[in-house]
Amino acid sequence: MYSVDEALERILSHFSPLPAETVPLEEAFGRVLAQPIRAAHDLPPFANSALDGYAVRAADVATASAEQPVLLPVSGDIPAGSFPQAPLPPQTAMRIMTGALLPEGADAVVPVEQTDEGASGFAMNAPPPAQVLIRAAVSAGHGVRQAGEDVRAGALVLDSGRSLGAAEIGILAGLGMAQVSVTRRPVVAILSTGDELLPPHAPLTRGKIHDMNGLALCAAVQRLGCVPRFLGIAPDSVEAVYSRLEAAAESDLILSTAGVSVGALDVVKEAVARRGSLSLWRVNMRPGKPLAFGTFGGVPFFGLPGNPVSALVTFEIFVRPALLKLLGAPHANMPHAVAEVAEAMHSDGRRTFARVKLRRQPDGRLLAHSAGTQSSGAISSLVNADGLLIIPEGVTEVPVGTQLPVRLFDQPL
């Protein structure tokens, strides 16, 4: 029987990142960078105003206060997106809008609220006043975003393997990148097997159950930014399974559920063996001890257990890291926490992934409560769980107060 870590190491040795492709930036959300990104220019590219106000020389308003304001003539107006027509003369001010380029000679911006326009603010379409009362002193640099304050030209902005979220898309747009190189999305074929299975839309009949694994695994694949292809439900027939697998030959990964436990029908193993090979493993974990891994037509193949919780847990522990490696993303990025067990728990000595609900206490402690029955067929406790409490190998009794790691259910990649 393999340990979880041994099985994962063996599996990951068969995977490497897929080739890159270039996509428009507006289509890059959720994708994984294939190459590092360095800034082509400073961000912001020029010194600009961080607020609406008046560009000044700080020395000219050093004595300004509410009781003794400084009166300055207004020598210009700088809307955002415009270019100052002349430098700022000494002992004058220029009206300036947020984001507008700072005029030469200015080194600070006085907020409009600290001028005699403070009560009403700017009348945006009106010409600037001939003069302005400055009611507060400002130091050099106040209200100014310096060139390169955010990012310097040549700096590493994003490394390869980084998933592109909203902030990442924003910084790439700010750097003028209309397209980006990302790892191709893995296509994952998913097959449910079993004579007892019905699609969700079919009415139940005696001895039949609705298939949960197919669509649940499609969702798990999609959540990682990969492309699921559901092959449907195959009955317990070698020919039926083989024909479905043939349709998956152009995929990057194949998943099937059921038919890999001890005593199960060998139809999956026989079907895979026609164009590949399959190793049947027992992994020292609960739930999900039976696991199959191999290839079909040169495509990596996982045979996951049939119980829905076992299927989803083994997906998280083994398939998820494999898909992240195909994407070129760090495969160990599942968030973890340490929780205190709030009720006694039991294990059979295998590494156990117990479904738990988490509650943060006023003193900062994180308490873990069972999310319900730990049966591998009880998906409701997985629905109610915040994460998987990891009980180590060899431990059978977990008393109240024991601190253990929790694998948190994460946000989308």
C-alpha positions in Angstrom: 0.0 0.0 0.0 1.4 3.4 -1.0 1.5 6.4 1.2 -0.3 9.5 0.0 3.0 11.2 -0.6 4.5 8.3 -2.5 1.5 8.0 -4.7 1.5 11.7 -5.5 5.2 11.7 -6.3 4.8 8.8 -8.7 1.8 10.5 -10.4 3.4 13.9 -10.8 6.5 12.4 -12.4 4.3 11.8 -15.5 3.3 15.4 -16.0 4.9 18.6 -17.3 3.4 22.0 -18.4 1.5 22.1 -21.7 2.6 24.4 -24.5 1.9 28.1 -24.4 -0.5 30.1 -26.5 -1.1 33.9 -26.9 -4.5 35.3 -26.0 -6.0 38.8 -25.9 -5.8 40.3 -22.4 -9.6 40.5 -22.2 -9.7 36.7 -22.5 -6.8 36.0 -20.0 -8.7 36.0 -16.7 -8.1 32.8 -14.8 -5.3 31.7 -17.2 -1.8 30.8 -16.0 1.2 32.8 -17.3 3.6 30.9 -19.4 6.4 33.5 -19.3 7.5 36.0 -16.7 6.4 39.6 -17.3 8.8 42.6 -16.9 7.6 46.2 -17.0 8.3 47.9 -20.4 8.0 51.3 -18.7 7.4 53.0 -15.4 4.0 52.8 -13.8 2.8 55.5 -13.6 4.8 56.6 -16.6 4.9 60.2 -15.4 4.5 62.2 -12.2 0.8 63.0 -11.8 -1.7 64.4 -9.3 -3.2 62.0 -6.8 -6.2 64.3 -6.2 -8.1 67.3 -7.5 -6.4 70.5 -6.3 -3.8 73.0 -7.2 -0.2 72.2 -8.3 2.2 74.4 -6.4 5.8 74.8 -5.3 5.7 73.6 -1.6 8.0 76.5 -0.6 5.5 79.0 -1.9 2.8 77.8 0.6 5.0 76.9 3.5 3.3 79.6 5.7 -0.3 78.9 4.7 -2.9 78.1 7.3 -6.6 78.5 7.8 -6.0 81.7 9.8 -3.4 83.1 7.4 -4.0 81.7 3.9 -1.6 82.4 1.0 -3.1 84.0 -2.1 -1.6 82.8 -5.4 -2.5 83.7 -8.9 -3.7 80.8 -11.0 -1.5 80.5 -14.1 -3.0 77.5 -15.8 -5.5 74.6 -15.9 -4.5 70.9 -16.3 -7.4 68.5 -17.0 -6.6 64.8 -16.9 -5.2 63.6 -20.2 -3.8 67.0 -21.2 -0.2 68.3 -21.3 0.8 71.4 -19.4 1.5 74.1 -21.9 4.2 75.8 -19.8 6.1 75.3 -16.5 4.6 76.5 -13.3 6.0 80.0 -12.6 7.2 80.7 -9.0 4.6 82.1 -6.6 1.6 80.8 -8.7 -0.6 77.8 -8.8 -2.2 75.7 -11.5 -5.6 74.0 -11.2 -5.0 70.2 -11.7 -7.3 67.2 -11.9 -6.6 63.7 -10.5 -4.3 61.8 -12.9 -3.1 64.9 -14.8 0.6 65.3 -15.5 2.4 67.5 -13.0 3.7 70.7 -14.6 7.5 71.3 -14.6 8.4 73.3 -11.5 5.6 72.0 -9.3 6.5 69.6 -6.5 3.2 69.3 -4.6 -0.6 69.4 -4.9 -2.9 71.2 -2.5 -6.2 69.4 -2.2 -9.2 71.5 -3.3 -10.7 71.1 0.1 -7.8 73.1 1.6 -8.5 76.1 -0.7 -11.3 78.7 -0.9 -13.0 76.4 -3.3 -13.2 73.7 -0.6 -16.9 74.2 0.2 -18.1 73.8 -3.4 -15.2 72.0 -5.2 -14.3 72.4 -8.8 -16.9 73.5 -11.3 -15.5 71.0 -13.8 -16.6 72.9 -17.0 -15.9 76.4 -15.7 -12.6 78.2 -16.3 -10.2 78.3 -13.4 -10.4 81.3 -11.0 -7.9 84.1 -11.5 -6.5 83.4 -8.0 -6.8 80.9 -5.2 -6.5 81.1 -1.4 -4.4 78.2 -0.1 -5.5 77.4 3.5 -2.9 74.8 4.4 0.8 74.2 4.0 2.0 71.1 2.1 5.3 69.4 1.9 7.1 68.5 -1.3 5.6 65.4 -2.8 2.2 65.8 -1.2 -0.6 64.7 -3.5 1.9 63.5 -6.1 2.2 60.0 -7.6 5.8 59.9 -8.8 6.8 58.2 -12.1 7.6 54.6 -11.3 6.1 54.8 -7.8 4.1 51.6 -8.5 6.4 49.7 -10.9 9.9 50.6 -12.2 10.7 49.9 -15.9 12.4 46.5 -16.1 11.1 45.2 -12.8 9.7 41.7 -12.6 5.9 42.2 -12.4 4.5 38.7 -12.6 6.4 35.4 -12.7 5.5 32.4 -14.8 2.9 30.1 -13.2 0.9 33.0 -11.8 -2.8 32.8 -12.2 -4.3 36.0 -13.7 -6.9 37.5 -11.5 -8.5 41.0 -11.6 -5.4 42.8 -10.2 -3.0 40.9 -12.5 -5.2 41.8 -15.5 -5.2 45.4 -14.4 -1.4 45.8 -14.0 -0.9 44.1 -17.5 -3.3 46.6 -19.0 -1.5 49.5 -17.2 1.7 48.3 -18.8 0.1 48.4 -22.3 0.0 44.6 -22.8 -2.9 43.8 -25.2 -2.1 40.1 -25.3 -0.3 37.7 -23.0 1.4 34.2 -23.3 -0.5 31.7 -21.2 -0.4 27.9 -20.8 -2.9 26.1 -22.9 -6.0 24.9 -20.9 -5.9 21.1 -20.3 -8.8 19.3 -21.8 -10.1 16.7 -19.3 -12.3 13.8 -20.4 -14.6 12.5 -17.7 -16.4 9.1 -17.7 -18.8 7.7 -15.2 -19.2 3.9 -15.2 -21.8 1.5 -13.7 -25.0 -0.3 -14.6 -26.7 1.4 -11.7 -26.2 4.9 -12.8 -28.8 7.2 -14.4 -28.3 10.8 -15.7 -29.8 13.5 -13.4 -32.8 14.1 -15.8 -33.9 10.4 -15.8 -36.6 9.3 -13.4 -35.4 6.9 -10.7 -36.2 3.2 -11.0 -35.7 0.4 -8.6 -32.0 -0.4 -8.1 -30.8 2.7 -9.9 -29.2 6.0 -8.6 -28.4 9.3 -10.2 -24.8 9.8 -11.2 -23.2 12.5 -9.1 -19.6 12.0 -10.0 -19.7 13.0 -13.6 -21.0 16.5 -13.2 -19.2 17.1 -9.9 -15.8 16.3 -11.5 -16.7 18.4 -14.5 -17.2 21.3 -12.0 -14.0 20.5 -10.2 -12.1 20.6 -13.4 -13.7 23.8 -14.6 -13.0 25.4 -11.2 -9.3 25.0 -11.9 -9.5 26.8 -15.3 -9.4 23.5 -17.3 -11.9 22.3 -20.0 -14.1 19.4 -19.0 -15.5 17.0 -21.6 -18.1 14.7 -20.1 -18.3 11.4 -21.9 -21.5 10.3 -20.2 -22.3 7.1 -18.4 -20.9 3.8 -19.6 -22.5 0.5 -18.5 -20.3 -2.3 -17.0 -19.2 -3.5 -20.4 -15.7 -3.6 -21.8 -16.9 -2.5 -25.3 -19.0 0.4 -23.9 -16.1 1.7 -21.7 -13.6 1.3 -24.6 -15.8 3.2 -27.1 -16.1 6.1 -24.6 -12.3 6.1 -24.0 -11.7 6.1 -27.7 -13.6 9.4 -27.9 -11.3 10.8 -25.3 -8.0 10.1 -27.1 -7.4 13.7 -28.0 -7.7 14.9 -24.4 -4.9 15.8 -22.1 -6.2 13.7 -19.2 -8.9 11.1 -18.7 -10.8 10.5 -15.5 -13.2 7.7 -14.8 -15.0 6.8 -11.6 -15.9 3.3 -10.2 -14.7 -0.1 -11.2 -11.3 0.2 -9.5 -12.0 -1.2 -6.1 -11.1 -4.7 -4.8 -13.7 -7.1 -6.2 -15.1 -4.7 -8.8 -15.7 -5.7 -12.4 -12.5 -5.5 -14.4 -14.1 -3.8 -17.4 -12.2 -0.5 -16.9 -8.9 -2.3 -16.6 -9.5 -4.5 -19.6 -10.7 -1.5 -21.7 -7.7 0.6 -20.8 -5.3 -2.3 -21.5 -6.4 -2.4 -25.2 -4.5 0.9 -25.8 -2.5 1.4 -22.7 -1.8 0.1 -19.3 -3.3 0.5 -15.8 -1.8 0.1 -12.4 -4.3 -0.6 -9.6 -3.1 0.9 -6.3 -4.1 0.9 -2.8 -3.3 4.2 -1.1 -3.1 4.5 2.7 -5.8 7.1 3.0 -9.5 7.5 3.9 -11.7 8.1 2.0 -10.4 6.9 -1.3 -8.1 3.9 -0.8 -8.6 2.4 -4.3 -6.9 4.4 -7.0 -5.9 3.5 -10.6 -3.4 5.4 -12.7 -2.0 4.7 -16.2 -2.4 5.7 -19.8 -4.8 5.2 -22.6 -3.6 6.0 -26.1 -0.7 7.9 -24.6 -3.1 10.0 -22.5 -2.7 10.0 -18.7 -5.6 8.1 -17.1 -7.0 8.2 -13.5 -9.5 5.6 -12.2 -11.1 7.2 -9.2 -13.3 5.5 -6.7 -17.1 5.4 -7.3 -18.3 6.8 -3.9 -18.8 10.5 -4.5 -16.8 11.7 -1.5 -14.0 9.4 -2.4 -14.0 10.6 -6.0 -13.9 14.2 -5.0 -11.3 13.8 -2.3 -8.9 11.8 -4.5 -9.5 14.4 -7.2 -8.3 17.1 -4.8 -5.3 15.1 -3.5 -4.0 13.6 -6.8 -5.8 15.0 -9.9 -5.7 18.6 -8.9 -1.9 18.7 -8.5 -1.5 16.9 -11.8 -3.7 19.5 -13.6 -1.9 22.4 -11.9 1.4 20.9 -13.2 -0.1 20.7 -16.7 -1.0 24.4 -16.3 2.5 25.3 -15.1 1.0 26.5 -11.8 2.4 25.7 -8.3 0.7 22.4 -7.4 1.1 22.9 -3.6 -1.0 26.1 -3.4 -4.0 24.6 -1.6 -4.5 26.9 1.5 -4.0 25.2 4.9 -4.7 26.2 8.4 -4.2 24.7 11.9 -7.4 23.9 13.8 -8.2 22.6 17.3 -10.4 19.5 17.3 -13.6 20.4 19.2 -14.9 16.9 19.5 -13.2 13.5 19.8 -12.6 11.8 16.4 -11.7 8.3 15.4 -9.7 7.0 12.5 -8.7 3.5 11.3 -5.0 4.4 11.1 -4.9 5.5 7.5 -4.2 9.2 6.7 -7.7 10.5 7.0 -9.3 13.5 5.4 -12.2 14.3 7.7 -14.9 16.7 6.6 -15.1 19.6 9.1 -16.8 22.9 9.8 -14.5 25.6 11.1 -15.4 28.3 13.7 -13.1 31.1 14.7 -13.2 31.9 18.4 -12.8 35.3 20.0 -9.4 34.3 21.3 -8.3 33.5 17.7 -8.4 29.8 18.0 -9.9 27.9 15.0 -12.2 25.0 16.1 -13.0 22.1 13.9 -16.3 20.2 14.2 -17.4 17.2 12.2 -19.5 18.3 9.2 -21.6 15.1 9.6 -21.2 11.5 8.8 -17.8 10.6 7.4 -19.2 7.8 5.2 -17.6 8.0 1.7 -21.0 8.0 0.2 -22.4 10.9 2.2 -21.8 14.0 0.0 -23.9 16.2 2.2 -21.1 16.4 4.8 -18.8 17.5 2.0 -21.3 20.2 1.0 -21.4 21.4 4.6 -17.6 21.3 5.2 -15.2 24.2 5.2 -12.2 21.9 4.7 -10.6 18.5 5.3 -9.0 17.9 8.7 -5.9 15.8 8.1 -5.4 13.0 10.7 -1.9 11.5 10.2 -1.2 7.8 9.5 -1.0 5.6 12.6 -3.4 7.8 14.6 -6.7 6.1 15.6 -8.0 8.4 18.4 -8.0 12.2 18.3 -8.9 13.7 21.6 -10.5 17.1 22.0 -8.0 19.9 21.9 -5.6 18.2 19.4 -4.2 20.6 16.9 -4.2 19.3 13.3 -3.7 20.8 9.8 -6.8 21.5 7.7 -6.9 21.6 4.0 -9.1 24.5 3.3 -11.5 24.5 0.4 -10.0 27.2 -1.8 -11.2 30.0 -4.1 -11.1 29.5 -7.9 -7.6 29.3 -9.3 
